[in-house]
């Protein structure tokens, strides 16, 4: 039996990059996996890869910036698996531009996907996590949250906000057996970044955060070197 046997793991941005790697790794540990994203074909590729290895997975199409999509995705996962034990808020966007030239629509879009989306999805799943007195929420962050980076003002600000929300969540929900963690994968190859480590090289540390036990420290911030 794997370390996530009989657990349900819900991953946004699960069609590629770190999200896909996390889905495959969670399934390998015995989890029932749900992947959410905007590209059905890529999601289906993740699902088929898991099923080919004997695992269980479903794809739920949706945009995390849209509340209606989040409600529909949560309903589909509940219909398939009954509950969620682990949420990985991985989906993100960035639009490169200087602070002076960042347009309001670009700022709002990055905040909506990178901050509001994880917030709304967390709010949608908290009632069932509270009821079962068990849940882990892992928010994927970036070094830009602390350091900033020229050309990525909105993205860095969105990750800083996400980190603050995560720390607040860890404090507020601990009494219900819910853990909230941050995972910074460092520089990895994704659709948004052409250089760095392969996601498969770092995902094992994310999976370690997904394993619930009473002695697990809350509010961890894991940064891959």
C-alpha positions as CSV (number, residue, x, y, z in Angstrom):
1,X,0.0,0.0,0.0
2,X,1.2,3.5,-0.8
3,X,1.3,6.4,1.6
4,X,-1.8,8.0,0.0
5,X,-3.9,4.9,-0.4
6,X,-7.6,5.7,-0.3
7,X,-6.9,9.4,-0.2
8,X,-8.4,11.8,-2.8
9,X,-6.0,14.3,-4.2
10,X,-7.3,17.3,-6.2
11,X,-4.7,19.1,-8.3
12,X,-5.3,22.3,-10.4
13,X,-3.2,22.8,-13.5
14,X,-2.9,19.0,-13.6
15,X,-2.4,18.7,-17.4
16,X,1.3,19.6,-17.6
17,X,4.4,20.5,-15.7
18,X,4.4,20.2,-11.9
19,X,0.7,19.5,-11.7
20,X,1.0,16.5,-14.0
21,X,4.1,15.3,-12.2
22,X,2.2,15.6,-8.8
23,X,-0.8,13.8,-10.2
24,X,1.3,10.8,-11.4
25,X,3.3,10.7,-8.2
26,X,0.2,10.8,-6.0
27,X,-1.4,8.0,-8.0
28,X,1.7,6.0,-7.6
29,X,1.3,6.3,-3.8
30,X,-2.3,5.0,-4.1
31,X,-4.3,8.2,-4.3
32,X,-7.5,8.7,-6.2
33,X,-6.6,11.7,-8.3
34,X,-8.7,14.6,-9.8
35,X,-7.0,17.0,-12.2
36,X,-8.5,20.4,-13.1
37,X,-7.5,22.7,-15.9
38,X,-8.6,24.5,-19.0
39,X,-7.2,22.1,-21.6
40,X,-9.2,18.9,-21.8
41,X,-6.7,17.1,-24.0
42,X,-3.8,17.6,-21.7
43,X,-5.9,16.6,-18.6
44,X,-7.0,13.4,-20.4
45,X,-3.4,12.6,-21.1
46,X,-2.6,12.8,-17.4
47,X,-5.7,10.6,-16.6
48,X,-4.7,8.0,-19.2
49,X,-1.1,7.8,-17.9
50,X,-2.4,7.2,-14.4
51,X,-5.0,4.6,-15.6
52,X,-2.4,2.8,-17.7
53,X,-0.4,2.2,-14.5
54,X,-3.5,0.8,-12.7
55,X,-4.4,4.0,-10.9
56,X,-7.6,6.0,-10.5
57,X,-8.1,9.4,-12.0
58,X,-10.6,11.8,-13.4
59,X,-10.4,15.1,-15.3
60,X,-12.5,18.1,-14.5
61,X,-12.4,20.9,-17.0
62,X,-12.5,24.4,-15.5
63,X,-10.9,27.8,-15.0
64,X,-9.9,28.5,-11.4
65,X,-10.6,32.2,-12.0
66,X,-14.3,31.4,-12.5
67,X,-16.4,30.6,-9.4
68,X,-19.0,28.7,-11.5
69,X,-16.3,26.4,-12.8
70,X,-14.9,25.8,-9.3
71,X,-18.4,24.9,-8.0
72,X,-18.9,22.5,-10.9
73,X,-15.5,20.9,-10.5
74,X,-16.0,20.3,-6.8
75,X,-19.4,18.8,-7.5
76,X,-17.9,16.4,-10.1
77,X,-15.1,15.3,-7.8
78,X,-17.7,14.8,-5.0
79,X,-19.8,12.7,-7.3
80,X,-16.8,10.5,-8.3
81,X,-15.0,10.2,-5.0
82,X,-17.1,11.5,-2.2
83,X,-14.6,13.9,-0.7
84,X,-11.2,15.5,-1.0
85,X,-8.3,14.9,1.4
86,X,-5.6,16.9,-0.3
87,X,-5.8,20.1,-2.4
88,X,-2.9,21.2,-4.5
89,X,-3.4,24.8,-5.8
90,X,-0.8,24.7,-8.6
91,X,-2.5,26.5,-11.5
92,X,-1.0,29.9,-12.2
93,X,-0.4,32.5,-14.9
94,X,2.1,35.2,-15.4
95,X,2.3,38.1,-17.8
96,X,5.7,39.7,-18.1
97,X,5.8,43.5,-17.8
98,X,7.4,46.2,-15.8
99,X,5.5,47.7,-12.9
100,X,5.1,51.0,-14.7
101,X,3.6,49.3,-17.8
102,X,1.4,46.6,-16.2
103,X,-2.2,47.2,-17.3
104,X,-5.1,46.8,-15.0
105,X,-6.6,43.9,-16.9
106,X,-3.2,42.0,-16.7
107,X,-2.9,42.7,-13.0
108,X,-6.5,41.6,-12.3
109,X,-6.1,38.4,-14.4
110,X,-3.0,37.3,-12.5
111,X,-4.5,38.1,-9.1
112,X,-7.7,36.3,-10.1
113,X,-6.0,33.1,-11.2
114,X,-3.1,33.0,-8.7
115,X,-4.8,34.3,-5.6
116,X,-8.6,34.4,-5.8
117,X,-8.8,31.0,-7.5
118,X,-6.9,29.2,-4.7
119,X,-9.0,31.1,-2.1
120,X,-12.3,30.1,-3.7
121,X,-11.3,26.5,-4.2
122,X,-10.1,26.3,-0.6
123,X,-13.4,27.8,0.7
124,X,-15.4,25.3,-1.4
125,X,-13.5,22.3,0.1
126,X,-13.1,23.5,3.7
127,X,-16.6,22.3,4.9
128,X,-15.9,18.7,4.0
129,X,-12.3,18.8,5.3
130,X,-13.7,20.2,8.6
131,X,-16.3,17.5,8.8
132,X,-13.8,14.7,8.3
133,X,-11.3,16.5,10.5
134,X,-8.6,15.9,8.0
135,X,-7.2,17.9,5.1
136,X,-4.1,19.2,3.5
137,X,-3.9,22.3,1.3
138,X,-0.7,22.8,-0.6
139,X,-0.2,26.2,-2.3
140,X,2.6,26.4,-4.9
141,X,4.6,29.5,-4.6
142,X,7.7,31.2,-6.0
143,X,10.8,32.9,-4.7
144,X,9.4,36.1,-6.4
145,X,7.0,36.3,-3.4
146,X,10.0,37.4,-1.2
147,X,12.5,38.8,-3.7
148,X,10.4,40.3,-6.4
149,X,11.8,40.3,-10.0
150,X,12.0,43.0,-12.6
151,X,9.4,42.4,-15.2
152,X,7.1,40.3,-13.0
153,X,5.5,42.7,-10.5
154,X,2.0,41.3,-10.7
155,X,3.1,37.7,-10.5
156,X,5.4,38.3,-7.5
157,X,2.7,40.2,-5.7
158,X,0.2,37.4,-6.3
159,X,2.5,34.8,-4.8
160,X,3.2,37.0,-1.8
161,X,-0.6,37.3,-1.2
162,X,-0.9,33.5,-1.6
163,X,1.7,33.0,1.0
164,X,0.0,35.3,3.5
165,X,-3.3,33.5,2.9
166,X,-1.6,30.1,3.5
167,X,-0.1,31.2,6.8
168,X,-3.5,32.5,7.9
169,X,-5.2,29.3,6.8
170,X,-2.8,27.2,8.8
171,X,-3.5,29.1,12.0
172,X,-7.3,29.3,11.5
173,X,-8.0,25.7,10.5
174,X,-5.5,23.7,12.7
175,X,-8.2,23.0,15.2
176,X,-10.1,21.0,12.5
177,X,-7.1,18.8,11.7
178,X,-6.4,20.8,8.5
179,X,-2.8,21.6,7.4
180,X,-1.8,24.3,5.0
181,X,1.6,24.4,3.4
182,X,3.6,26.2,0.9
183,X,5.7,24.5,-1.8
184,X,8.3,26.4,-3.8
185,X,9.7,24.1,-6.5
186,X,12.5,26.4,-7.5
187,X,13.3,26.9,-11.1
188,X,11.6,24.1,-13.1
189,X,10.8,23.5,-16.7
190,X,7.1,24.3,-17.4
191,X,4.9,25.9,-20.0
192,X,5.8,29.2,-18.3
193,X,9.6,28.6,-18.0
194,X,12.0,26.9,-20.4
195,X,14.9,26.2,-18.1
196,X,15.5,24.5,-14.8
197,X,14.9,21.1,-13.3
198,X,12.4,18.7,-14.6
199,X,9.2,18.7,-12.4
200,X,9.7,15.0,-11.7
201,X,13.0,15.8,-9.9
202,X,11.3,17.9,-7.2
203,X,7.8,16.5,-6.9
204,X,8.7,13.9,-4.2
205,X,9.0,16.8,-1.7
206,X,5.5,18.0,-2.6
207,X,4.1,14.5,-2.1
208,X,5.7,14.4,1.4
209,X,3.6,17.4,2.3
210,X,0.5,15.6,1.2
211,X,0.8,12.8,3.7
212,X,-1.4,13.6,6.7
213,X,-0.4,12.5,10.2
214,X,-1.1,14.1,13.6
215,X,2.5,15.0,14.3
216,X,2.9,16.8,10.9
217,X,4.0,20.4,11.5
218,X,1.5,22.9,10.2
219,X,2.3,25.8,7.9
220,X,5.5,24.3,6.4
221,X,7.3,26.2,3.7
222,X,9.3,23.8,1.6
223,X,11.7,25.4,-0.9
224,X,13.6,23.2,-3.3
225,X,17.2,24.3,-3.5
